[in-house]
């Protein structure tokens, strides 16, 4: 039980940086620009005040690897705000938080239950930890061609088959704003004494909106990585890792974080987390409620633009779709004869609007605390004008669903570190992949290391390439070649598995 009321008006890290910058200390330490003295061009770009707090770890500024003063105080304030027991500042983005979560619960060979539409950082965490993924395949919405959340029933089934799983990994919400019934999933997992770890990269704002899906901490999850920079107001690459409960040891969390966390953190990013946390504590509910009202009003107007289809509340009856974040405006342009990629280009070049994401079928537009009547009005006017430009009788040539989960033959770690060769993707059917391929954003792998490449995967990647999607994941930047396992390694792996089964 908490007895101490923390003062959320304080900014311990930011205040310590300001004290240092005004004390006229002569720095003989990194960074080498020495508060801007060494780079006039950089000073002109970002300002003297900004560079004056671009400092390094020292006694009065604390150390992110073992915080004992101002960073520790700021993290305690963040934990208090989000209803967590512990908070950890991240300056390597939410990617480091997601990988820390997996490293905190999994050792080599341990099982982790995870949706297949997880971000590539989660697959990276699985490779680093040596965990064995047990994939849950989310339902696919036929109209938008996107993955939903996961249902409590699918998690229960996975745990019944794999009660030895070390964690359940959930996305809350997905990139497209779809939230699973997280509270029910947490209750199911906790009945097995299995922790729930949450990718909340797109949910830093959830706690502050009464009409938004539950946040991970509110739902009782054990760990959550939250992108404060995406929707909470801090600078890009600054995030939070939140912890509560007794199923995961906080010392293990910190040890795992220190494996990948930089020892030279940006104090500008740390200060932005401090400032964003204070703003959310003092004004968060008002700001997020206003953002939600803007979003609802915008959605009402977009519904009237008939050729453009809005991902709306009618999807809530689908499996795995328990709630929808209204601030994620997902639009489908199929009736206008446009792919999502084409729609993004038109919005950028003709209307000076940059969407958050485009995929084969849709675009995502984010409404945040930085929007007002001016920005939203321009967006609405642009969409109305855009809807007049194409015949509704046209259809996008390629409207296909993502391929089903390929067969897993090896662990992602064994495949990543195994003996490999590069082959043409178009000739790779039947081979075992040593790499990921994904469109970024959203960064959800189409194929993962250890999975057998099938023709559906090859065809889908070729469709994305034809639509000029931004693909990545392979050493070959053109995604023409993919690294696969050599036959010798596959034979050895199969022999090893046979011997284990015979014992």
Buried (B, 14 or more C-beta within 10 A) or exposed (E): EEEEEBEBEBBBBBBBBBEBBEEEBEBEEEBEBBBBEEBEEBBEEEEEEBBBBBBBBEEEBBBBBEBEBBBBBBBBBBBBBBBBBBBBBBBBBBBBBBBBBBBBBBEEEBBBBBBBBBBBBBBBBBBBBBBBBBBBBBBBBEBBBBBBBBBBBBBBEBBEEBEEBBBBBBBBBBBBBBBBBBBBBBBBBBEBEBBBBBBBBBBBBBBBBEEBBBBBBBBBBBBBBBBBBBBBBBBEBBBBBBBBBEBBEBEEBBEBBBEBBEEEBBBBBBBBBBBBBBBBBEBBBEBBBBBBBBBEBBBEBBEEBEBBBBBEEEBEEBBBBBBBBBBBBBBBBBBBBBBBBBBBBBBEEEBEBEBBBBBBBBBBBBBBBEBEEEBBEEBBEBBBEBBEEBEEEEEBEBBEBBBEEBEBBBBBBBBBEBEBEBBEBBEBEEBBBBBBBBBBBBBBBBBBBBBBBBEBBBBBBBBBBEBEBEBBBBEBEEBEBBBBBBEEBBEEBEEEEEEEEEE
